[in-house]
Structures are given as C-alpha cells and as structure tokens.
Amino acid sequence: MSELNREQAWNLLTEYNQDQFHLYHAKVVEGIMKWKRFCSQPMNFRA
C-alpha cells in the first residue's frame, strides 16, 4: 500500500464523508498529532 500525502487523505475523507463535525474532528486530530510530534522531539538549547 502506498502512502498518502495530506491532500490525498483529505480528498479521500471528503469523498466519503461530508459531515462538518467529522471534517472538523479530522482537522483537530491532525493538529493534536502535530503538537504531540513537536513535543516528543528533544530540545537542544545550546548556543
């Protein structure tokens, strides 16, 4: 199975689901996953 990029995934989602709640929920989940990925990266504050 090939990987989907963000645009392809959104097109697939909206093809089968037009409910605004579910589309909003998908965007919220995407934002949470991006935040979680950011927070899991080690921070290096060396100058």
C-alpha positions as CSV (number, residue, x, y, z in Angstrom):
1,M,0.0,0.0,0.0
2,S,1.4,3.4,-0.9
3,E,1.5,6.3,1.5
4,L,-1.0,9.2,1.2
5,N,0.0,12.8,1.4
6,R,-2.2,15.2,3.3
7,E,-4.1,16.4,0.2
8,Q,-4.8,12.9,-1.0
9,A,-6.0,11.9,2.5
10,W,-8.3,14.9,2.7
11,N,-9.7,14.2,-0.7
12,L,-10.4,10.6,0.2
13,L,-12.1,11.7,3.5
14,T,-14.3,14.3,1.9
15,E,-15.3,11.9,-0.9
16,Y,-17.0,9.6,1.6
17,N,-17.9,12.0,4.4
18,Q,-19.3,15.5,4.1
19,D,-20.5,15.8,7.7
20,Q,-18.9,19.1,9.0
21,F,-18.4,17.6,12.5
22,H,-16.3,14.8,11.2
23,L,-14.3,17.1,8.9
24,Y,-13.6,19.4,11.9
25,H,-12.7,16.5,14.1
26,A,-10.2,15.3,11.5
27,K,-8.5,18.7,11.5
28,V,-8.4,18.8,15.3
29,V,-6.8,15.3,15.4
30,E,-4.3,16.4,12.8
31,G,-3.3,19.4,15.0
32,I,-3.0,17.3,18.1
33,M,-0.8,14.8,16.3
34,K,1.5,17.6,15.0
35,W,1.7,19.1,18.5
36,K,2.5,15.6,20.0
37,R,5.2,15.1,17.4
38,F,6.7,18.5,18.2
39,C,6.6,17.9,22.0
40,S,8.3,14.5,21.6
41,Q,11.4,15.9,19.9
42,P,14.3,16.6,22.2
43,M,15.1,20.3,22.6
44,N,18.6,21.4,22.2
45,F,19.1,24.9,23.7
46,R,22.9,25.1,23.2
47,A,24.1,28.4,21.7
